[in-house]
Amino acid sequence: MCLGIPAQVVEIVDAEQHLAKVDAGGVQRTISVRLLAEEGLRTGDWVLVHVGFAMAKIDENEAKLTRAAMEKLGQAYRDEIEAFDSSAIA
């Protein structure tokens, strides 16, 4: 299952290449934020991540509600977080 995962931007790793490190439930990973280049993302912002790309900027409340709903999926959510943890941008 491929889910969009809410994650918080913890570091802009490479502004020129549009790469940021995000934290999704304690799992940190560098992702592409190129699709949100016009949003002016900053550390502390929340995004919805799908297959290594930030797809949308969301507010903290939406992130918490989305994460709570996803956690109710049980194993499917845990599998998605595990896949998030094991993948990387080459």
PDB file with one MODEL, atoms N, CA, C and O in Angstrom:
MODEL        1
ATOM      1  N   MET A   1       0.850  -1.166   0.000  1.00  0.00           N
ATOM      2  CA  MET A   1       0.000   0.000   0.000  1.00  0.00           C
ATOM      3  C   MET A   1       0.900   1.233   0.000  1.00  0.00           C
ATOM      4  O   MET A   1       1.897   1.257   0.721  1.00  0.00           O
ATOM      5  N   CYS A   2       0.585   2.221  -0.761  1.00  0.00           N
ATOM      6  CA  CYS A   2       1.339   3.473  -0.788  1.00  0.00           C
ATOM      7  C   CYS A   2       0.474   4.571  -0.182  1.00  0.00           C
ATOM      8  O   CYS A   2      -0.576   4.929  -0.716  1.00  0.00           O
ATOM      9  N   LEU A   3       0.934   5.084   0.929  1.00  0.00           N
ATOM     10  CA  LEU A   3       0.199   6.123   1.637  1.00  0.00           C
ATOM     11  C   LEU A   3       0.996   7.413   1.637  1.00  0.00           C
ATOM     12  O   LEU A   3       2.226   7.386   1.583  1.00  0.00           O
ATOM     13  N   GLY A   4       0.313   8.531   1.694  1.00  0.00           N
ATOM     14  CA  GLY A   4       0.976   9.802   1.943  1.00  0.00           C
ATOM     15  C   GLY A   4       1.160   9.928   3.441  1.00  0.00           C
ATOM     16  O   GLY A   4       0.205   9.782   4.204  1.00  0.00           O
ATOM     17  N   ILE A   5       2.375  10.195   3.860  1.00  0.00           N
ATOM     18  CA  ILE A   5       2.708  10.226   5.277  1.00  0.00           C
ATOM     19  C   ILE A   5       2.984  11.662   5.701  1.00  0.00           C
ATOM     20  O   ILE A   5       3.792  12.342   5.067  1.00  0.00           O
ATOM     21  N   PRO A   6       2.328  12.143   6.765  1.00  0.00           N
ATOM     22  CA  PRO A   6       2.655  13.481   7.262  1.00  0.00           C
ATOM     23  C   PRO A   6       4.030  13.474   7.924  1.00  0.00           C
ATOM     24  O   PRO A   6       4.357  12.573   8.695  1.00  0.00           O
ATOM     25  N   ALA A   7       4.821  14.488   7.613  1.00  0.00           N
ATOM     26  CA  ALA A   7       6.168  14.582   8.171  1.00  0.00           C
ATOM     27  C   ALA A   7       6.508  16.054   8.389  1.00  0.00           C
ATOM     28  O   ALA A   7       6.014  16.938   7.689  1.00  0.00           O
ATOM     29  N   GLN A   8       7.364  16.285   9.379  1.00  0.00           N
ATOM     30  CA  GLN A   8       7.776  17.645   9.688  1.00  0.00           C
ATOM     31  C   GLN A   8       9.181  17.893   9.144  1.00  0.00           C
ATOM     32  O   GLN A   8      10.071  17.058   9.308  1.00  0.00           O
ATOM     33  N   VAL A   9       9.373  19.016   8.512  1.00  0.00           N
ATOM     34  CA  VAL A   9      10.685  19.399   7.991  1.00  0.00           C
ATOM     35  C   VAL A   9      11.589  19.728   9.180  1.00  0.00           C
ATOM     36  O   VAL A   9      11.273  20.601   9.988  1.00  0.00           O
ATOM     37  N   VAL A  10      12.713  19.021   9.275  1.00  0.00           N
ATOM     38  CA  VAL A  10      13.655  19.272  10.370  1.00  0.00           C
ATOM     39  C   VAL A  10      14.914  19.984   9.883  1.00  0.00           C
ATOM     40  O   VAL A  10      15.654  20.563  10.678  1.00  0.00           O
ATOM     41  N   GLU A  11      15.157  19.935   8.549  1.00  0.00           N
ATOM     42  CA  GLU A  11      16.354  20.597   8.020  1.00  0.00           C
ATOM     43  C   GLU A  11      16.216  20.746   6.514  1.00  0.00           C
ATOM     44  O   GLU A  11      15.788  19.820   5.825  1.00  0.00           O
ATOM     45  N   ILE A  12      16.580  21.916   6.008  1.00  0.00           N
ATOM     46  CA  ILE A  12      16.722  22.074   4.557  1.00  0.00           C
ATOM     47  C   ILE A  12      18.150  21.631   4.246  1.00  0.00           C
ATOM     48  O   ILE A  12      19.107  22.335   4.568  1.00  0.00           O
ATOM     49  N   VAL A  13      18.286  20.478   3.627  1.00  0.00           N
ATOM     50  CA  VAL A  13      19.602  19.866   3.405  1.00  0.00           C
ATOM     51  C   VAL A  13      20.334  20.551   2.252  1.00  0.00           C
ATOM     52  O   VAL A  13      21.520  20.861   2.366  1.00  0.00           O
ATOM     53  N   ASP A  14      19.639  20.784   1.156  1.00  0.00           N
ATOM     54  CA  ASP A  14      20.245  21.394  -0.033  1.00  0.00           C
ATOM     55  C   ASP A  14      19.162  22.219  -0.731  1.00  0.00           C
ATOM     56  O   ASP A  14      18.342  21.686  -1.479  1.00  0.00           O
ATOM     57  N   ALA A  15      19.175  23.502  -0.478  1.00  0.00           N
ATOM     58  CA  ALA A  15      18.124  24.384  -1.032  1.00  0.00           C
ATOM     59  C   ALA A  15      18.159  24.406  -2.552  1.00  0.00           C
ATOM     60  O   ALA A  15      17.110  24.448  -3.194  1.00  0.00           O
ATOM     61  N   GLU A  16      19.344  24.379  -3.130  1.00  0.00           N
ATOM     62  CA  GLU A  16      19.472  24.430  -4.592  1.00  0.00           C
ATOM     63  C   GLU A  16      18.881  23.185  -5.248  1.00  0.00           C
ATOM     64  O   GLU A  16      18.268  23.272  -6.312  1.00  0.00           O
ATOM     65  N   GLN A  17      19.062  22.036  -4.618  1.00  0.00           N
ATOM     66  CA  GLN A  17      18.539  20.767  -5.151  1.00  0.00           C
ATOM     67  C   GLN A  17      17.157  20.426  -4.585  1.00  0.00           C
ATOM     68  O   GLN A  17      16.592  19.380  -4.905  1.00  0.00           O
ATOM     69  N   HIS A  18      16.620  21.307  -3.749  1.00  0.00           N
ATOM     70  CA  HIS A  18      15.287  21.124  -3.170  1.00  0.00           C
ATOM     71  C   HIS A  18      15.203  19.833  -2.346  1.00  0.00           C
ATOM     72  O   HIS A  18      14.265  19.050  -2.499  1.00  0.00           O
ATOM     73  N   LEU A  19      16.176  19.625  -1.486  1.00  0.00           N
ATOM     74  CA  LEU A  19      16.189  18.457  -0.609  1.00  0.00           C
ATOM     75  C   LEU A  19      16.024  18.899   0.841  1.00  0.00           C
ATOM     76  O   LEU A  19      16.636  19.870   1.288  1.00  0.00           O
ATOM     77  N   ALA A  20      15.195  18.172   1.554  1.00  0.00           N
ATOM     78  CA  ALA A  20      14.976  18.482   2.970  1.00  0.00           C
ATOM     79  C   ALA A  20      14.926  17.182   3.768  1.00  0.00           C
ATOM     80  O   ALA A  20      14.491  16.144   3.270  1.00  0.00           O
ATOM     81  N   LYS A  21      15.375  17.263   5.002  1.00  0.00           N
ATOM     82  CA  LYS A  21      15.235  16.124   5.916  1.00  0.00           C
ATOM     83  C   LYS A  21      13.936  16.311   6.666  1.00  0.00           C
ATOM     84  O   LYS A  21      13.656  17.388   7.192  1.00  0.00           O
ATOM     85  N   VAL A  22      13.138  15.243   6.713  1.00  0.00           N
ATOM     86  CA  VAL A  22      11.861  15.290   7.419  1.00  0.00           C
ATOM     87  C   VAL A  22      11.805  14.192   8.464  1.00  0.00           C
ATOM     88  O   VAL A  22      12.551  13.215   8.405  1.00  0.00           O
ATOM     89  N   ASP A  23      10.911  14.369   9.416  1.00  0.00           N
ATOM     90  CA  ASP A  23      10.681  13.380  10.466  1.00  0.00           C
ATOM     91  C   ASP A  23       9.234  12.917  10.389  1.00  0.00           C
ATOM     92  O   ASP A  23       8.300  13.710  10.508  1.00  0.00           O
ATOM     93  N   ALA A  24       9.075  11.614  10.186  1.00  0.00           N
ATOM     94  CA  ALA A  24       7.733  11.017  10.134  1.00  0.00           C
ATOM     95  C   ALA A  24       7.641   9.982  11.242  1.00  0.00           C
ATOM     96  O   ALA A  24       8.104   8.852  11.083  1.00  0.00           O
ATOM     97  N   GLY A  25       7.052  10.359  12.345  1.00  0.00           N
ATOM     98  CA  GLY A  25       6.883   9.427  13.452  1.00  0.00           C
ATOM     99  C   GLY A  25       8.192   8.912  14.023  1.00  0.00           C
ATOM    100  O   GLY A  25       8.276   7.765  14.460  1.00  0.00           O
ATOM    101  N   GLY A  26       9.216   9.759  14.021  1.00  0.00           N
ATOM    102  CA  GLY A  26      10.512   9.365  14.566  1.00  0.00           C
ATOM    103  C   GLY A  26      11.483   8.834  13.530  1.00  0.00           C
ATOM    104  O   GLY A  26      12.657   8.624  13.833  1.00  0.00           O
ATOM    105  N   VAL A  27      11.013   8.616  12.321  1.00  0.00           N
ATOM    106  CA  VAL A  27      11.881   8.166  11.234  1.00  0.00           C
ATOM    107  C   VAL A  27      12.258   9.381  10.406  1.00  0.00           C
ATOM    108  O   VAL A  27      11.389  10.075   9.879  1.00  0.00           O
ATOM    109  N   GLN A  28      13.572   9.641  10.289  1.00  0.00           N
ATOM    110  CA  GLN A  28      14.026  10.787   9.517  1.00  0.00           C
ATOM    111  C   GLN A  28      14.605  10.333   8.195  1.00  0.00           C
ATOM    112  O   GLN A  28      15.265   9.299   8.096  1.00  0.00           O
ATOM    113  N   ARG A  29      14.337  11.142   7.182  1.00  0.00           N
ATOM    114  CA  ARG A  29      14.789  10.805   5.836  1.00  0.00           C
ATOM    115  C   ARG A  29      14.868  12.072   4.999  1.00  0.00           C
ATOM    116  O   ARG A  29      14.097  13.012   5.191  1.00  0.00           O
ATOM    117  N   THR A  30      15.806  12.081   4.077  1.00  0.00           N
ATOM    118  CA  THR A  30      15.906  13.199   3.137  1.00  0.00           C
ATOM    119  C   THR A  30      14.978  12.924   1.964  1.00  0.00           C
ATOM    120  O   THR A  30      14.986  11.839   1.382  1.00  0.00           O
ATOM    121  N   ILE A  31      14.173  13.938   1.628  1.00  0.00           N
ATOM    122  CA  ILE A  31      13.209  13.818   0.537  1.00  0.00           C
ATOM    123  C   ILE A  31      13.342  15.001  -0.413  1.00  0.00           C
ATOM    124  O   ILE A  31      14.019  15.983  -0.109  1.00  0.00           O
ATOM    125  N   SER A  32      12.695  14.895  -1.554  1.00  0.00           N
ATOM    126  CA  SER A  32      12.630  16.008  -2.492  1.00  0.00           C
ATOM    127  C   SER A  32      11.439  16.902  -2.135  1.00  0.00           C
ATOM    128  O   SER A  32      10.327  16.421  -1.915  1.00  0.00           O
ATOM    129  N   VAL A  33      11.692  18.194  -2.084  1.00  0.00           N
ATOM    130  CA  VAL A  33      10.606  19.159  -1.862  1.00  0.00           C
ATOM    131  C   VAL A  33      10.428  20.038  -3.103  1.00  0.00           C
ATOM    132  O   VAL A  33       9.827  21.110  -3.039  1.00  0.00           O
ATOM    133  N   ARG A  34      10.960  19.567  -4.225  1.00  0.00           N
ATOM    134  CA  ARG A  34      10.926  20.343  -5.473  1.00  0.00           C
ATOM    135  C   ARG A  34       9.492  20.707  -5.876  1.00  0.00           C
ATOM    136  O   ARG A  34       9.256  21.806  -6.378  1.00  0.00           O
ATOM    137  N   LEU A  35       8.543  19.807  -5.665  1.00  0.00           N
ATOM    138  CA  LEU A  35       7.164  20.077  -6.064  1.00  0.00           C
ATOM    139  C   LEU A  35       6.540  21.222  -5.270  1.00  0.00           C
ATOM    140  O   LEU A  35       5.516  21.779  -5.667  1.00  0.00           O
ATOM    141  N   LEU A  36       7.166  21.565  -4.144  1.00  0.00           N
ATOM    142  CA  LEU A  36       6.647  22.651  -3.302  1.00  0.00           C
ATOM    143  C   LEU A  36       7.589  23.855  -3.307  1.00  0.00           C
ATOM    144  O   LEU A  36       7.595  24.649  -2.366  1.00  0.00           O
ATOM    145  N   ALA A  37       8.376  23.984  -4.362  1.00  0.00           N
ATOM    146  CA  ALA A  37       9.377  25.052  -4.432  1.00  0.00           C
ATOM    147  C   ALA A  37       8.762  26.440  -4.239  1.00  0.00           C
ATOM    148  O   ALA A  37       9.408  27.336  -3.697  1.00  0.00           O
ATOM    149  N   GLU A  38       7.549  26.611  -4.670  1.00  0.00           N
ATOM    150  CA  GLU A  38       6.896  27.917  -4.559  1.00  0.00           C
ATOM    151  C   GLU A  38       6.313  28.173  -3.163  1.00  0.00           C
ATOM    152  O   GLU A  38       5.869  29.282  -2.867  1.00  0.00           O
ATOM    153  N   GLU A  39       6.315  27.145  -2.311  1.00  0.00           N
ATOM    154  CA  GLU A  39       5.705  27.259  -0.980  1.00  0.00           C
ATOM    155  C   GLU A  39       6.628  27.906   0.052  1.00  0.00           C
ATOM    156  O   GLU A  39       6.170  28.328   1.114  1.00  0.00           O
ATOM    157  N   GLY A  40       7.930  27.987  -0.252  1.00  0.00           N
ATOM    158  CA  GLY A  40       8.869  28.577   0.700  1.00  0.00           C
ATOM    159  C   GLY A  40       8.973  27.774   1.992  1.00  0.00           C
ATOM    160  O   GLY A  40       8.913  28.334   3.087  1.00  0.00           O
ATOM    161  N   LEU A  41       9.127  26.468   1.859  1.00  0.00           N
ATOM    162  CA  LEU A  41       9.192  25.597   3.044  1.00  0.00           C
ATOM    163  C   LEU A  41      10.328  26.001   3.961  1.00  0.00           C
ATOM    164  O   LEU A  41      11.399  26.416   3.521  1.00  0.00           O
ATOM    165  N   ARG A  42      10.058  25.865   5.257  1.00  0.00           N
ATOM    166  CA  ARG A  42      11.063  26.169   6.269  1.00  0.00           C
ATOM    167  C   ARG A  42      11.055  25.069   7.320  1.00  0.00           C
ATOM    168  O   ARG A  42      10.110  24.285   7.411  1.00  0.00           O
ATOM    169  N   THR A  43      12.111  25.023   8.105  1.00  0.00           N
ATOM    170  CA  THR A  43      12.188  24.082   9.215  1.00  0.00           C
ATOM    171  C   THR A  43      10.964  24.273  10.112  1.00  0.00           C
ATOM    172  O   THR A  43      10.602  25.395  10.468  1.00  0.00           O
ATOM    173  N   GLY A  44      10.343  23.160  10.463  1.00  0.00           N
ATOM    174  CA  GLY A  44       9.150  23.194  11.307  1.00  0.00           C
ATOM    175  C   GLY A  44       7.851  23.047  10.532  1.00  0.00           C
ATOM    176  O   GLY A  44       6.816  22.722  11.113  1.00  0.00           O
ATOM    177  N   ASP A  45       7.895  23.286   9.205  1.00  0.00           N
ATOM    178  CA  ASP A  45       6.692  23.111   8.391  1.00  0.00           C
ATOM    179  C   ASP A  45       6.333  21.624   8.295  1.00  0.00           C
ATOM    180  O   ASP A  45       7.175  20.748   8.491  1.00  0.00           O
ATOM    181  N   TRP A  46       5.073  21.373   7.990  1.00  0.00           N
ATOM    182  CA  TRP A  46       4.582  20.006   7.814  1.00  0.00           C
ATOM    183  C   TRP A  46       4.254  19.764   6.347  1.00  0.00           C
ATOM    184  O   TRP A  46       3.731  20.642   5.661  1.00  0.00           O
ATOM    185  N   VAL A  47       4.570  18.562   5.879  1.00  0.00           N
ATOM    186  CA  VAL A  47       4.285  18.192   4.496  1.00  0.00           C
ATOM    187  C   VAL A  47       3.701  16.784   4.462  1.00  0.00           C
ATOM    188  O   VAL A  47       3.852  16.002   5.401  1.00  0.00           O
ATOM    189  N   LEU A  48       3.034  16.488   3.360  1.00  0.00           N
ATOM    190  CA  LEU A  48       2.537  15.140   3.109  1.00  0.00           C
ATOM    191  C   LEU A  48       3.501  14.503   2.123  1.00  0.00           C
ATOM    192  O   LEU A  48       3.679  15.005   1.014  1.00  0.00           O
ATOM    193  N   VAL A  49       4.135  13.384   2.525  1.00  0.00           N
ATOM    194  CA  VAL A  49       5.181  12.745   1.730  1.00  0.00           C
ATOM    195  C   VAL A  49       4.649  11.469   1.085  1.00  0.00           C
ATOM    196  O   VAL A  49       4.001  10.643   1.728  1.00  0.00           O
ATOM    197  N   HIS A  50       4.944  11.338  -0.206  1.00  0.00           N
ATOM    198  CA  HIS A  50       4.573  10.125  -0.941  1.00  0.00           C
ATOM    199  C   HIS A  50       5.752   9.744  -1.817  1.00  0.00           C
ATOM    200  O   HIS A  50       6.226  10.553  -2.614  1.00  0.00           O
ATOM    201  N   VAL A  51       6.217   8.536  -1.675  1.00  0.00           N
ATOM    202  CA  VAL A  51       7.359   7.961  -2.411  1.00  0.00           C
ATOM    203  C   VAL A  51       8.549   8.919  -2.542  1.00  0.00           C
ATOM    204  O   VAL A  51       9.122   9.077  -3.619  1.00  0.00           O
ATOM    205  N   GLY A  52       8.896   9.540  -1.443  1.00  0.00           N
ATOM    206  CA  GLY A  52      10.095  10.366  -1.413  1.00  0.00           C
ATOM    207  C   GLY A  52       9.917  11.799  -1.861  1.00  0.00           C
ATOM    208  O   GLY A  52      10.894  12.541  -1.956  1.00  0.00           O
ATOM    209  N   PHE A  53       8.682  12.206  -2.139  1.00  0.00           N
ATOM    210  CA  PHE A  53       8.419  13.567  -2.573  1.00  0.00           C
ATOM    211  C   PHE A  53       7.388  14.214  -1.656  1.00  0.00           C
ATOM    212  O   PHE A  53       6.383  13.593  -1.312  1.00  0.00           O
ATOM    213  N   ALA A  54       7.633  15.449  -1.264  1.00  0.00           N
ATOM    214  CA  ALA A  54       6.628  16.219  -0.539  1.00  0.00           C
ATOM    215  C   ALA A  54       5.576  16.628  -1.556  1.00  0.00           C
ATOM    216  O   ALA A  54       5.875  17.320  -2.529  1.00  0.00           O
ATOM    217  N   MET A  55       4.337  16.195  -1.323  1.00  0.00           N
ATOM    218  CA  MET A  55       3.261  16.439  -2.290  1.00  0.00           C
ATOM    219  C   MET A  55       2.422  17.669  -1.942  1.00  0.00           C
ATOM    220  O   MET A  55       1.850  18.308  -2.825  1.00  0.00           O
ATOM    221  N   ALA A  56       2.351  17.997  -0.642  1.00  0.00           N
ATOM    222  CA  ALA A  56       1.531  19.123  -0.212  1.00  0.00           C
ATOM    223  C   ALA A  56       2.041  19.645   1.120  1.00  0.00           C
ATOM    224  O   ALA A  56       2.534  18.887   1.955  1.00  0.00           O
ATOM    225  N   LYS A  57       1.915  20.938   1.302  1.00  0.00           N
ATOM    226  CA  LYS A  57       2.205  21.537   2.604  1.00  0.00           C
ATOM    227  C   LYS A  57       0.905  21.489   3.397  1.00  0.00           C
ATOM    228  O   LYS A  57      -0.149  21.875   2.891  1.00  0.00           O
ATOM    229  N   ILE A  58       0.978  21.020   4.630  1.00  0.00           N
ATOM    230  CA  ILE A  58      -0.208  20.911   5.469  1.00  0.00           C
ATOM    231  C   ILE A  58       0.086  21.590   6.803  1.00  0.00           C
ATOM    232  O   ILE A  58       1.243  21.825   7.151  1.00  0.00           O
ATOM    233  N   ASP A  59      -0.983  21.904   7.548  1.00  0.00           N
ATOM    234  CA  ASP A  59      -0.728  22.518   8.854  1.00  0.00           C
ATOM    235  C   ASP A  59      -0.577  21.420   9.911  1.00  0.00           C
ATOM    236  O   ASP A  59      -0.889  20.256   9.661  1.00  0.00           O
ATOM    237  N   GLU A  60      -0.101  21.805  11.081  1.00  0.00           N
ATOM    238  CA  GLU A  60       0.205  20.844  12.135  1.00  0.00           C
ATOM    239  C   GLU A  60      -1.032  20.056  12.548  1.00  0.00           C
ATOM    240  O   GLU A  60      -0.953  18.851  12.787  1.00  0.00           O
ATOM    241  N   ASN A  61      -2.162  20.728  12.632  1.00  0.00           N
ATOM    242  CA  ASN A  61      -3.391  20.042  13.035  1.00  0.00           C
ATOM    243  C   ASN A  61      -3.776  18.966  12.018  1.00  0.00           C
ATOM    244  O   ASN A  61      -4.135  17.850  12.394  1.00  0.00           O
ATOM    245  N   GLU A  62      -3.702  19.300  10.747  1.00  0.00           N
ATOM    246  CA  GLU A  62      -4.010  18.318   9.707  1.00  0.00           C
ATOM    247  C   GLU A  62      -3.027  17.154   9.766  1.00  0.00           C
ATOM    248  O   GLU A  62      -3.415  16.001   9.574  1.00  0.00           O
ATOM    249  N   ALA A  63      -1.755  17.453  10.031  1.00  0.00           N
ATOM    250  CA  ALA A  63      -0.746  16.393  10.133  1.00  0.00           C
ATOM    251  C   ALA A  63      -1.084  15.443  11.280  1.00  0.00           C
ATOM    252  O   ALA A  63      -1.010  14.224  11.123  1.00  0.00           O
ATOM    253  N   LYS A  64      -1.453  15.999  12.426  1.00  0.00           N
ATOM    254  CA  LYS A  64      -1.774  15.154  13.582  1.00  0.00           C
ATOM    255  C   LYS A  64      -3.019  14.312  13.327  1.00  0.00           C
ATOM    256  O   LYS A  64      -3.054  13.129  13.667  1.00  0.00           O
ATOM    257  N   LEU A  65      -4.039  14.921  12.730  1.00  0.00           N
ATOM    258  CA  LEU A  65      -5.263  14.167  12.433  1.00  0.00           C
ATOM    259  C   LEU A  65      -5.003  13.057  11.414  1.00  0.00           C
ATOM    260  O   LEU A  65      -5.516  11.946  11.546  1.00  0.00           O
ATOM    261  N   THR A  66      -4.198  13.372  10.396  1.00  0.00           N
ATOM    262  CA  THR A  66      -3.878  12.374   9.371  1.00  0.00           C
ATOM    263  C   THR A  66      -3.080  11.227   9.969  1.00  0.00           C
ATOM    264  O   THR A  66      -3.357  10.059   9.699  1.00  0.00           O
ATOM    265  N   ARG A  67      -2.085  11.569  10.786  1.00  0.00           N
ATOM    266  CA  ARG A  67      -1.264  10.519  11.405  1.00  0.00           C
ATOM    267  C   ARG A  67      -2.118   9.631  12.314  1.00  0.00           C
ATOM    268  O   ARG A  67      -1.970   8.409  12.305  1.00  0.00           O
ATOM    269  N   ALA A  68      -3.000  10.237  13.089  1.00  0.00           N
ATOM    270  CA  ALA A  68      -3.865   9.458  13.986  1.00  0.00           C
ATOM    271  C   ALA A  68      -4.745   8.500  13.181  1.00  0.00           C
ATOM    272  O   ALA A  68      -4.929   7.345  13.563  1.00  0.00           O
ATOM    273  N   ALA A  69      -5.287   8.992  12.064  1.00  0.00           N
ATOM    274  CA  ALA A  69      -6.122   8.129  11.223  1.00  0.00           C
ATOM    275  C   ALA A  69      -5.300   7.007  10.609  1.00  0.00           C
ATOM    276  O   ALA A  69      -5.759   5.869  10.509  1.00  0.00           O
ATOM    277  N   MET A  70      -4.078   7.340  10.199  1.00  0.00           N
ATOM    278  CA  MET A  70      -3.217   6.321   9.572  1.00  0.00           C
ATOM    279  C   MET A  70      -2.795   5.262  10.583  1.00  0.00           C
ATOM    280  O   MET A  70      -2.706   4.082  10.244  1.00  0.00           O
ATOM    281  N   GLU A  71      -2.537   5.670  11.808  1.00  0.00           N
ATOM    282  CA  GLU A  71      -2.118   4.711  12.828  1.00  0.00           C
ATOM    283  C   GLU A  71      -3.208   3.675  13.086  1.00  0.00           C
ATOM    284  O   GLU A  71      -2.918   2.554  13.505  1.00  0.00           O
ATOM    285  N   LYS A  72      -4.458   4.051  12.834  1.00  0.00           N
ATOM    286  CA  LYS A  72      -5.560   3.105  13.005  1.00  0.00           C
ATOM    287  C   LYS A  72      -5.536   2.003  11.938  1.00  0.00           C
ATOM    288  O   LYS A  72      -6.221   0.990  12.076  1.00  0.00           O
ATOM    289  N   LEU A  73      -4.747   2.201  10.875  1.00  0.00           N
ATOM    290  CA  LEU A  73      -4.608   1.167   9.847  1.00  0.00           C
ATOM    291  C   LEU A  73      -3.767  -0.004  10.333  1.00  0.00           C
ATOM    292  O   LEU A  73      -3.734  -1.058   9.697  1.00  0.00           O
ATOM    293  N   GLY A  74      -3.085   0.181  11.463  1.00  0.00           N
ATOM    294  CA  GLY A  74      -2.319  -0.906  12.060  1.00  0.00           C
ATOM    295  C   GLY A  74      -1.108  -1.303  11.230  1.00  0.00           C
ATOM    296  O   GLY A  74      -0.238  -0.476  10.961  1.00  0.00           O
ATOM    297  N   GLN A  75      -1.052  -2.560  10.827  1.00  0.00           N
ATOM    298  CA  GLN A  75       0.124  -3.100  10.145  1.00  0.00           C
ATOM    299  C   GLN A  75       0.413  -2.368   8.836  1.00  0.00           C
ATOM    300  O   GLN A  75       1.581  -2.182   8.493  1.00  0.00           O
ATOM    301  N   ALA A  76      -0.598  -1.952   8.108  1.00  0.00           N
ATOM    302  CA  ALA A  76      -0.378  -1.227   6.848  1.00  0.00           C
ATOM    303  C   ALA A  76       0.407   0.064   7.115  1.00  0.00           C
ATOM    304  O   ALA A  76       1.295   0.422   6.341  1.00  0.00           O
ATOM    305  N   TYR A  77       0.081   0.758   8.202  1.00  0.00           N
ATOM    306  CA  TYR A  77       0.812   1.980   8.556  1.00  0.00           C
ATOM    307  C   TYR A  77       2.242   1.633   8.964  1.00  0.00           C
ATOM    308  O   TYR A  77       3.185   2.307   8.550  1.00  0.00           O
ATOM    309  N   ARG A  78       2.409   0.587   9.772  1.00  0.00           N
ATOM    310  CA  ARG A  78       3.759   0.200  10.194  1.00  0.00           C
ATOM    311  C   ARG A  78       4.606  -0.208   8.990  1.00  0.00           C
ATOM    312  O   ARG A  78       5.794   0.106   8.928  1.00  0.00           O
ATOM    313  N   ASP A  79       3.996  -0.908   8.038  1.00  0.00           N
ATOM    314  CA  ASP A  79       4.720  -1.297   6.815  1.00  0.00           C
ATOM    315  C   ASP A  79       5.156  -0.065   6.031  1.00  0.00           C
ATOM    316  O   ASP A  79       6.262  -0.019   5.493  1.00  0.00           O
ATOM    317  N   GLU A  80       4.280   0.929   5.972  1.00  0.00           N
ATOM    318  CA  GLU A  80       4.601   2.147   5.222  1.00  0.00           C
ATOM    319  C   GLU A  80       5.755   2.899   5.886  1.00  0.00           C
ATOM    320  O   GLU A  80       6.646   3.396   5.198  1.00  0.00           O
ATOM    321  N   ILE A  81       5.742   2.984   7.209  1.00  0.00           N
ATOM    322  CA  ILE A  81       6.833   3.653   7.926  1.00  0.00           C
ATOM    323  C   ILE A  81       8.131   2.879   7.739  1.00  0.00           C
ATOM    324  O   ILE A  81       9.196   3.479   7.588  1.00  0.00           O
ATOM    325  N   GLU A  82       8.050   1.550   7.747  1.00  0.00           N
ATOM    326  CA  GLU A  82       9.250   0.731   7.524  1.00  0.00           C
ATOM    327  C   GLU A  82       9.799   0.972   6.113  1.00  0.00           C
ATOM    328  O   GLU A  82      11.009   1.103   5.932  1.00  0.00           O
ATOM    329  N   ALA A  83       8.915   1.030   5.123  1.00  0.00           N
ATOM    330  CA  ALA A  83       9.352   1.301   3.749  1.00  0.00           C
ATOM    331  C   ALA A  83       9.960   2.702   3.652  1.00  0.00           C
ATOM    332  O   ALA A  83      10.955   2.902   2.954  1.00  0.00           O
ATOM    333  N   PHE A  84       9.368   3.659   4.345  1.00  0.00           N
ATOM    334  CA  PHE A  84       9.885   5.032   4.382  1.00  0.00           C
ATOM    335  C   PHE A  84      11.289   5.042   4.961  1.00  0.00           C
ATOM    336  O   PHE A  84      12.170   5.742   4.463  1.00  0.00           O
ATOM    337  N   ASP A  85      11.493   4.266   6.009  1.00  0.00           N
ATOM    338  CA  ASP A  85      12.789   4.205   6.684  1.00  0.00           C
ATOM    339  C   ASP A  85      13.851   3.552   5.816  1.00  0.00           C
ATOM    340  O   ASP A  85      15.020   3.932   5.876  1.00  0.00           O
ATOM    341  N   SER A  86      13.462   2.579   5.015  1.00  0.00           N
ATOM    342  CA  SER A  86      14.453   1.811   4.256  1.00  0.00           C
ATOM    343  C   SER A  86      14.750   2.379   2.875  1.00  0.00           C
ATOM    344  O   SER A  86      15.638   1.871   2.190  1.00  0.00           O
ATOM    345  N   SER A  87      14.042   3.406   2.448  1.00  0.00           N
ATOM    346  CA  SER A  87      14.283   3.963   1.127  1.00  0.00           C
ATOM    347  C   SER A  87      15.088   5.253   1.250  1.00  0.00           C
ATOM    348  O   SER A  87      15.177   5.847   2.324  1.00  0.00           O
ATOM    349  N   ALA A  88      15.666   5.670   0.139  1.00  0.00           N
ATOM    350  CA  ALA A  88      16.469   6.885   0.139  1.00  0.00           C
ATOM    351  C   ALA A  88      16.561   7.451  -1.269  1.00  0.00           C
ATOM    352  O   ALA A  88      16.397   6.734  -2.255  1.00  0.00           O
ATOM    353  N   ILE A  89      16.822   8.736  -1.343  1.00  0.00           N
ATOM    354  CA  ILE A  89      17.065   9.369  -2.635  1.00  0.00           C
ATOM    355  C   ILE A  89      18.500   9.065  -3.035  1.00  0.00           C
ATOM    356  O   ILE A  89      19.427   9.298  -2.259  1.00  0.00           O
ATOM    357  N   ALA A  90      18.683   8.553  -4.227  1.00  0.00           N
ATOM    358  CA  ALA A  90      20.040   8.195  -4.685  1.00  0.00           C
ATOM    359  C   ALA A  90      20.778   9.410  -5.183  1.00  0.00           C
ATOM    360  O   ALA A  90      21.930   9.302  -5.606  1.00  0.00           O
TER     361      ALA A  90
ENDMDL
END
